[in-house]
Amino acid sequence: MIELVAESRFFWLHVKQSETGCWEWIGALDKDGYGQLHAVRDGKQTTMRAHRLSFLLDRGFLPDLDIDHLCGNRRCVRPDHLEAVEAKGNENAEAIARIEGAFGRLGSHQTWRE
Ligand SMILES: [Zn+2]
């Protein structure tokens, strides 16, 4: 389990509200433009996407689903701009996954999902 208390304090230090209503991650971004941070999980350092951690902090769980941005802003971590979606059945997400899979995106998903 992620050390939630320590992570949430660190997390919100790296978020700025934008004029569009998004809460943008101002920390590191991964190669796809998503916010990225290091988290401690089961005593081990791991890398995860900021919007996935935001979802987890807000809802208290992280489903085995893609977390989609309703606002289309990959840096956004505002919980009510995020939605868990089935990767299957979302043709658009599937197409993106196919393209980005070639660049190793699926690999980074697996490290978090285990
Ligand atoms: Zn947003």
Backbone and ligand atoms as CSV (ligand in chain L), in Angstrom:
chain,resi,resn,atom,element,x,y,z
A,1,MET,N,N,0.847,-1.204,0.000
A,1,MET,CA,C,0.000,0.000,0.000
A,1,MET,C,C,0.878,1.249,0.000
A,2,ILE,N,N,0.446,2.224,-0.723
A,2,ILE,CA,C,1.190,3.479,-0.768
A,2,ILE,C,C,1.068,4.204,0.569
A,3,GLU,N,N,2.152,4.880,0.956
A,3,GLU,CA,C,2.115,5.618,2.219
A,3,GLU,C,C,1.361,6.924,1.990
A,4,LEU,N,N,0.060,6.834,2.186
A,4,LEU,CA,C,-0.851,7.875,1.717
A,4,LEU,C,C,-0.656,9.228,2.388
A,5,VAL,N,N,-0.424,9.241,3.671
A,5,VAL,CA,C,-0.359,10.523,4.374
A,5,VAL,C,C,0.825,11.341,3.881
A,6,ALA,N,N,1.990,10.710,3.845
A,6,ALA,CA,C,3.193,11.411,3.393
A,6,ALA,C,C,3.041,11.838,1.935
A,7,GLU,N,N,2.467,10.957,1.133
A,7,GLU,CA,C,2.349,11.251,-0.291
A,7,GLU,C,C,1.384,12.396,-0.556
A,8,SER,N,N,0.297,12.456,0.172
A,8,SER,CA,C,-0.682,13.488,-0.124
A,8,SER,C,C,-0.129,14.869,0.212
A,9,ARG,N,N,0.658,14.982,1.276
A,9,ARG,CA,C,1.252,16.274,1.628
A,9,ARG,C,C,2.215,16.709,0.522
A,10,PHE,N,N,3.054,15.804,0.093
A,10,PHE,CA,C,3.990,16.073,-0.988
A,10,PHE,C,C,3.244,16.410,-2.275
A,11,PHE,N,N,2.201,15.653,-2.508
A,11,PHE,CA,C,1.458,15.761,-3.764
A,11,PHE,C,C,0.912,17.166,-3.995
A,12,TRP,N,N,0.204,17.701,-3.011
A,12,TRP,CA,C,-0.493,18.974,-3.217
A,12,TRP,C,C,0.453,20.159,-3.274
A,13,LEU,N,N,1.710,19.969,-2.872
A,13,LEU,CA,C,2.717,21.029,-3.040
A,13,LEU,C,C,3.059,21.225,-4.510
A,14,HIS,N,N,2.727,20.267,-5.351
A,14,HIS,CA,C,3.114,20.287,-6.753
A,14,HIS,C,C,1.925,20.502,-7.674
A,15,VAL,N,N,0.891,21.110,-7.130
A,15,VAL,CA,C,-0.317,21.343,-7.925
A,15,VAL,C,C,-0.667,22.827,-7.897
A,16,LYS,N,N,-0.969,23.372,-9.066
A,16,LYS,CA,C,-1.398,24.771,-9.170
A,16,LYS,C,C,-2.737,24.838,-9.898
A,17,GLN,N,N,-3.632,25.667,-9.389
A,17,GLN,CA,C,-4.909,25.853,-10.082
A,17,GLN,C,C,-4.695,26.726,-11.311
A,18,SER,N,N,-5.270,26.315,-12.420
A,18,SER,CA,C,-5.140,27.105,-13.644
A,18,SER,C,C,-6.424,27.890,-13.888
A,19,GLU,N,N,-6.361,28.841,-14.820
A,19,GLU,CA,C,-7.523,29.679,-15.126
A,19,GLU,C,C,-8.653,28.870,-15.738
A,20,THR,N,N,-8.316,27.732,-16.333
A,20,THR,CA,C,-9.337,26.914,-16.983
A,20,THR,C,C,-10.095,26.041,-15.990
A,21,GLY,N,N,-9.687,26.080,-14.717
A,21,GLY,CA,C,-10.357,25.247,-13.723
A,21,GLY,C,C,-9.622,23.951,-13.450
A,22,CYS,N,N,-8.611,23.680,-14.250
A,22,CYS,CA,C,-7.809,22.485,-14.024
A,22,CYS,C,C,-6.832,22.715,-12.876
A,23,TRP,N,N,-6.482,21.630,-12.215
A,23,TRP,CA,C,-5.428,21.662,-11.216
A,23,TRP,C,C,-4.233,20.986,-11.862
A,24,GLU,N,N,-3.249,21.803,-12.240
A,24,GLU,CA,C,-2.155,21.268,-13.048
A,24,GLU,C,C,-0.966,20.845,-12.201
A,25,TRP,N,N,-0.438,19.718,-12.554
A,25,TRP,CA,C,0.769,19.184,-11.924
A,25,TRP,C,C,1.951,20.007,-12.393
A,26,ILE,N,N,2.742,20.541,-11.440
A,26,ILE,CA,C,3.894,21.367,-11.818
A,26,ILE,C,C,5.204,20.651,-11.520
A,27,GLY,N,N,5.099,19.388,-11.138
A,27,GLY,CA,C,6.294,18.577,-10.934
A,27,GLY,C,C,6.746,17.970,-12.258
A,28,ALA,N,N,7.464,16.882,-12.168
A,28,ALA,CA,C,8.006,16.232,-13.365
A,28,ALA,C,C,6.887,15.690,-14.247
A,29,LEU,N,N,7.138,15.693,-15.542
A,29,LEU,CA,C,6.217,15.084,-16.495
A,29,LEU,C,C,6.908,13.893,-17.138
A,30,ASP,N,N,6.122,12.885,-17.476
A,30,ASP,CA,C,6.730,11.770,-18.200
A,30,ASP,C,C,6.741,12.090,-19.690
A,31,LYS,N,N,7.213,11.134,-20.486
A,31,LYS,CA,C,7.434,11.418,-21.906
A,31,LYS,C,C,6.131,11.649,-22.661
A,32,ASP,N,N,5.011,11.245,-22.063
A,32,ASP,CA,C,3.713,11.445,-22.702
A,32,ASP,C,C,3.028,12.725,-22.237
A,33,GLY,N,N,3.672,13.461,-21.326
A,33,GLY,CA,C,3.082,14.708,-20.854
A,33,GLY,C,C,2.203,14.563,-19.625
A,34,TYR,N,N,2.200,13.388,-19.027
A,34,TYR,CA,C,1.458,13.174,-17.791
A,34,TYR,C,C,2.356,13.519,-16.602
A,35,GLY,N,N,1.745,14.048,-15.560
A,35,GLY,CA,C,2.490,14.269,-14.330
A,35,GLY,C,C,3.018,12.950,-13.798
A,36,GLN,N,N,4.230,12.996,-13.275
A,36,GLN,CA,C,4.871,11.765,-12.827
A,36,GLN,C,C,5.527,12.010,-11.481
A,37,LEU,N,N,5.447,11.046,-10.601
A,37,LEU,CA,C,6.120,11.206,-9.324
A,37,LEU,C,C,6.552,9.843,-8.784
A,38,HIS,N,N,7.434,9.932,-7.827
A,38,HIS,CA,C,7.882,8.712,-7.168
A,38,HIS,C,C,7.024,8.478,-5.940
A,39,ALA,N,N,6.635,7.274,-5.747
A,39,ALA,CA,C,5.855,6.912,-4.576
A,39,ALA,C,C,6.522,5.716,-3.913
A,40,VAL,N,N,6.255,5.563,-2.644
A,40,VAL,CA,C,6.775,4.404,-1.926
A,40,VAL,C,C,5.644,3.404,-1.780
A,41,ARG,N,N,5.887,2.229,-2.254
A,41,ARG,CA,C,4.852,1.206,-2.200
A,41,ARG,C,C,5.461,-0.073,-1.663
A,42,ASP,N,N,4.894,-0.572,-0.584
A,42,ASP,CA,C,5.429,-1.761,0.065
A,42,ASP,C,C,6.915,-1.596,0.371
A,43,GLY,N,N,7.281,-0.365,0.759
A,43,GLY,CA,C,8.659,-0.099,1.137
A,43,GLY,C,C,9.601,0.084,-0.030
A,44,LYS,N,N,9.061,0.044,-1.258
A,44,LYS,CA,C,9.909,0.176,-2.434
A,44,LYS,C,C,9.524,1.414,-3.233
A,45,GLN,N,N,10.533,2.071,-3.815
A,45,GLN,CA,C,10.274,3.223,-4.678
A,45,GLN,C,C,9.654,2.769,-5.985
A,46,THR,N,N,8.622,3.464,-6.399
A,46,THR,CA,C,8.004,3.166,-7.669
A,46,THR,C,C,7.628,4.487,-8.331
A,47,THR,N,N,7.399,4.457,-9.620
A,47,THR,CA,C,6.988,5.652,-10.341
A,47,THR,C,C,5.526,5.512,-10.703
A,48,MET,N,N,4.774,6.570,-10.502
A,48,MET,CA,C,3.384,6.511,-10.930
A,48,MET,C,C,2.939,7.859,-11.468
A,49,ARG,N,N,1.833,7.839,-12.176
A,49,ARG,CA,C,1.335,9.065,-12.766
A,49,ARG,C,C,0.541,9.852,-11.738
A,50,ALA,N,N,0.749,11.171,-11.784
A,50,ALA,CA,C,0.164,12.056,-10.776
A,50,ALA,C,C,-1.360,11.962,-10.757
A,51,HIS,N,N,-1.988,11.865,-11.934
A,51,HIS,CA,C,-3.451,11.860,-11.935
A,51,HIS,C,C,-4.007,10.554,-11.363
A,52,ARG,N,N,-3.224,9.494,-11.472
A,52,ARG,CA,C,-3.670,8.224,-10.878
A,52,ARG,C,C,-3.584,8.294,-9.349
A,53,LEU,N,N,-2.531,8.945,-8.856
A,53,LEU,CA,C,-2.419,9.102,-7.409
A,53,LEU,C,C,-3.520,10.029,-6.896
A,54,SER,N,N,-3.829,11.076,-7.657
A,54,SER,CA,C,-4.905,11.980,-7.269
A,54,SER,C,C,-6.225,11.231,-7.135
A,55,PHE,N,N,-6.490,10.385,-8.096
A,55,PHE,CA,C,-7.715,9.571,-8.072
A,55,PHE,C,C,-7.727,8.693,-6.823
A,56,LEU,N,N,-6.588,8.098,-6.545
A,56,LEU,CA,C,-6.464,7.220,-5.383
A,56,LEU,C,C,-6.674,7.999,-4.074
A,57,LEU,N,N,-6.067,9.183,-3.980
A,57,LEU,CA,C,-6.198,9.980,-2.761
A,57,LEU,C,C,-7.645,10.418,-2.566
A,58,ASP,N,N,-8.320,10.725,-3.659
A,58,ASP,CA,C,-9.684,11.231,-3.578
A,58,ASP,C,C,-10.688,10.117,-3.297
A,59,ARG,N,N,-10.568,9.008,-4.003
A,59,ARG,CA,C,-11.590,7.961,-3.901
A,59,ARG,C,C,-11.216,6.878,-2.891
A,60,GLY,N,N,-9.924,6.828,-2.560
A,60,GLY,CA,C,-9.513,5.821,-1.593
A,60,GLY,C,C,-9.227,4.468,-2.213
A,61,PHE,N,N,-9.342,4.378,-3.525
A,61,PHE,CA,C,-9.018,3.132,-4.210
A,61,PHE,C,C,-8.602,3.469,-5.638
A,62,LEU,N,N,-7.935,2.548,-6.267
A,62,LEU,CA,C,-7.531,2.728,-7.651
A,62,LEU,C,C,-7.971,1.497,-8.425
A,63,PRO,N,N,-8.982,1.645,-9.268
A,63,PRO,CA,C,-9.473,0.483,-10.012
A,63,PRO,C,C,-8.455,0.061,-11.061
A,64,ASP,N,N,-8.571,-1.166,-11.505
A,64,ASP,CA,C,-7.675,-1.666,-12.540
A,64,ASP,C,C,-8.182,-1.215,-13.906
A,65,LEU,N,N,-8.257,0.096,-14.065
A,65,LEU,CA,C,-8.794,0.712,-15.270
A,65,LEU,C,C,-7.909,1.881,-15.641
A,66,ASP,N,N,-8.064,2.354,-16.865
A,66,ASP,CA,C,-7.405,3.597,-17.220
A,66,ASP,C,C,-8.114,4.750,-16.526
A,67,ILE,N,N,-7.336,5.739,-16.118
A,67,ILE,CA,C,-7.930,6.951,-15.565
A,67,ILE,C,C,-7.869,8.008,-16.662
A,68,ASP,N,N,-9.043,8.436,-17.101
A,68,ASP,CA,C,-9.167,9.333,-18.229
A,68,ASP,C,C,-9.344,10.767,-17.745
A,69,HIS,N,N,-8.871,11.709,-18.554
A,69,HIS,CA,C,-9.103,13.124,-18.259
A,69,HIS,C,C,-10.354,13.596,-18.993
A,70,LEU,N,N,-11.368,13.987,-18.260
A,70,LEU,CA,C,-12.572,14.529,-18.882
A,70,LEU,C,C,-12.256,15.866,-19.555
A,71,CYS,N,N,-11.255,16.578,-19.050
A,71,CYS,CA,C,-10.898,17.899,-19.569
A,71,CYS,C,C,-9.856,17.801,-20.688
A,72,GLY,N,N,-9.289,16.627,-20.900
A,72,GLY,CA,C,-8.304,16.456,-21.958
A,72,GLY,C,C,-6.926,17.020,-21.632
A,73,ASN,N,N,-6.744,17.487,-20.418
A,73,ASN,CA,C,-5.473,18.082,-20.003
A,73,ASN,C,C,-4.678,17.043,-19.211
A,74,ARG,N,N,-3.644,16.517,-19.825
A,74,ARG,CA,C,-2.911,15.406,-19.213
A,74,ARG,C,C,-2.228,15.789,-17.901
A,75,ARG,N,N,-1.928,17.066,-17.730
A,75,ARG,CA,C,-1.271,17.508,-16.494
A,75,ARG,C,C,-2.257,17.676,-15.358
A,76,CYS,N,N,-3.544,17.665,-15.695
A,76,CYS,CA,C,-4.573,17.963,-14.699
A,76,CYS,C,C,-4.703,16.814,-13.695
A,77,VAL,N,N,-4.800,17.154,-12.403
A,77,VAL,CA,C,-4.971,16.128,-11.368
A,77,VAL,C,C,-6.225,16.410,-10.539
A,78,ARG,N,N,-7.099,17.291,-11.037
A,78,ARG,CA,C,-8.318,17.602,-10.288
A,78,ARG,C,C,-9.236,16.380,-10.269
A,79,PRO,N,N,-9.582,15.887,-9.066
A,79,PRO,CA,C,-10.325,14.626,-8.996
A,79,PRO,C,C,-11.609,14.612,-9.811
A,80,ASP,N,N,-12.352,15.736,-9.846
A,80,ASP,CA,C,-13.611,15.679,-10.589
A,80,ASP,C,C,-13.421,15.906,-12.087
A,81,HIS,N,N,-12.167,16.011,-12.530
A,81,HIS,CA,C,-11.878,15.999,-13.967
A,81,HIS,C,C,-11.420,14.608,-14.410
A,82,LEU,N,N,-11.397,13.681,-13.473
A,82,LEU,CA,C,-10.871,12.341,-13.771
A,82,LEU,C,C,-11.983,11.313,-13.734
A,83,GLU,N,N,-11.853,10.321,-14.582
A,83,GLU,CA,C,-12.865,9.284,-14.661
A,83,GLU,C,C,-12.187,7.961,-14.990
A,84,ALA,N,N,-12.583,6.927,-14.291
A,84,ALA,CA,C,-12.057,5.595,-14.590
A,84,ALA,C,C,-12.822,5.022,-15.773
A,85,VAL,N,N,-12.105,4.585,-16.774
A,85,VAL,CA,C,-12.764,4.043,-17.971
A,85,VAL,C,C,-12.193,2.674,-18.304
A,86,GLU,N,N,-13.041,1.848,-18.840
A,86,GLU,CA,C,-12.606,0.570,-19.382
A,86,GLU,C,C,-11.744,0.837,-20.607
A,87,ALA,N,N,-10.562,0.262,-20.645
A,87,ALA,CA,C,-9.730,0.432,-21.832
A,87,ALA,C,C,-10.421,-0.182,-23.039
A,88,LYS,N,N,-11.082,-1.320,-22.818
A,88,LYS,CA,C,-11.850,-1.926,-23.893
A,88,LYS,C,C,-13.210,-1.237,-23.980
A,89,GLY,N,N,-13.694,-1.037,-25.183
A,89,GLY,CA,C,-14.973,-0.380,-25.349
A,89,GLY,C,C,-14.812,1.110,-25.570
A,90,ASN,N,N,-13.682,1.640,-25.233
A,90,ASN,CA,C,-13.371,3.029,-25.541
A,90,ASN,C,C,-12.420,3.015,-26.738
A,91,GLU,N,N,-12.984,3.162,-27.910
A,91,GLU,CA,C,-12.188,2.996,-29.126
A,91,GLU,C,C,-11.042,3.986,-29.204
A,92,ASN,N,N,-11.341,5.183,-28.767
A,92,ASN,CA,C,-10.320,6.219,-28.813
A,92,ASN,C,C,-9.133,5.862,-27.923
A,93,ALA,N,N,-9.443,5.463,-26.692
A,93,ALA,CA,C,-8.386,5.106,-25.755
A,93,ALA,C,C,-7.593,3.906,-26.269
A,94,GLU,N,N,-8.315,3.009,-26.916
A,94,GLU,CA,C,-7.654,1.826,-27.449
A,94,GLU,C,C,-6.670,2.200,-28.553
A,95,ALA,N,N,-7.094,3.113,-29.403
A,95,ALA,CA,C,-6.231,3.556,-30.488
A,95,ALA,C,C,-4.992,4.243,-29.932
A,96,ILE,N,N,-5.193,5.078,-28.907
A,96,ILE,CA,C,-4.061,5.771,-28.304
A,96,ILE,C,C,-3.122,4.757,-27.669
A,97,ALA,N,N,-3.695,3.771,-26.990
A,97,ALA,CA,C,-2.875,2.749,-26.336
A,97,ALA,C,C,-2.038,1.998,-27.365
A,98,ARG,N,N,-2.641,1.740,-28.533
A,98,ARG,CA,C,-1.896,1.032,-29.568
A,98,ARG,C,C,-0.708,1.856,-30.042
A,99,ILE,N,N,-0.940,3.132,-30.261
A,99,ILE,CA,C,0.130,4.004,-30.757
A,99,ILE,C,C,1.207,4.167,-29.689
A,100,GLU,N,N,0.764,4.474,-28.460
A,100,GLU,CA,C,1.732,4.755,-27.409
A,100,GLU,C,C,2.407,3.490,-26.908
A,101,GLY,N,N,1.764,2.355,-27.107
A,101,GLY,CA,C,2.367,1.101,-26.691
A,101,GLY,C,C,3.712,0.887,-27.352
A,102,ALA,N,N,3.829,1.380,-28.567
A,102,ALA,CA,C,5.075,1.250,-29.304
A,102,ALA,C,C,6.198,2.015,-28.617
A,103,PHE,N,N,5.829,2.984,-27.792
A,103,PHE,CA,C,6.834,3.791,-27.112
A,103,PHE,C,C,6.984,3.414,-25.640
A,104,GLY,N,N,6.403,2.300,-25.272
A,104,GLY,CA,C,6.646,1.808,-23.920
A,104,GLY,C,C,5.651,2.287,-22.889
A,105,ARG,N,N,4.554,2.916,-23.323
A,105,ARG,CA,C,3.597,3.409,-22.330
A,105,ARG,C,C,3.000,2.260,-21.524
A,106,LEU,N,N,2.736,1.168,-22.193
A,106,LEU,CA,C,2.103,0.046,-21.510
A,106,LEU,C,C,3.031,-0.514,-20.440
A,107,GLY,N,N,4.314,-0.417,-20.696
A,107,GLY,CA,C,5.271,-0.890,-19.697
A,107,GLY,C,C,5.159,-0.122,-18.396
A,108,SER,N,N,4.981,1.209,-18.502
A,108,SER,CA,C,4.904,1.996,-17.274
A,108,SER,C,C,3.598,1.718,-16.538
A,109,HIS,N,N,2.550,1.369,-17.288
A,109,HIS,CA,C,1.293,0.994,-16.639
A,109,HIS,C,C,1.495,-0.250,-15.796
A,110,GLN,N,N,2.224,-1.179,-16.355
A,110,GLN,CA,C,2.383,-2.460,-15.673
A,110,GLN,C,C,3.146,-2.322,-14.355
A,111,THR,N,N,4.094,-1.388,-14.301
A,111,THR,CA,C,4.850,-1.261,-13.070
A,111,THR,C,C,3.937,-0.847,-11.928
A,112,TRP,N,N,2.904,-0.016,-12.275
A,112,TRP,CA,C,2.005,0.400,-11.207
A,112,TRP,C,C,0.995,-0.697,-10.893
A,113,ARG,N,N,0.474,-1.317,-11.938
A,113,ARG,CA,C,-0.596,-2.285,-11.712
A,113,ARG,C,C,-0.091,-3.594,-11.105
A,114,GLU,N,N,1.144,-3.917,-11.430
A,114,GLU,CA,C,1.725,-5.194,-10.994
A,114,GLU,C,C,0.819,-6.368,-11.334
L,1,ZN,ZN,ZN,-8.782,19.369,-15.753
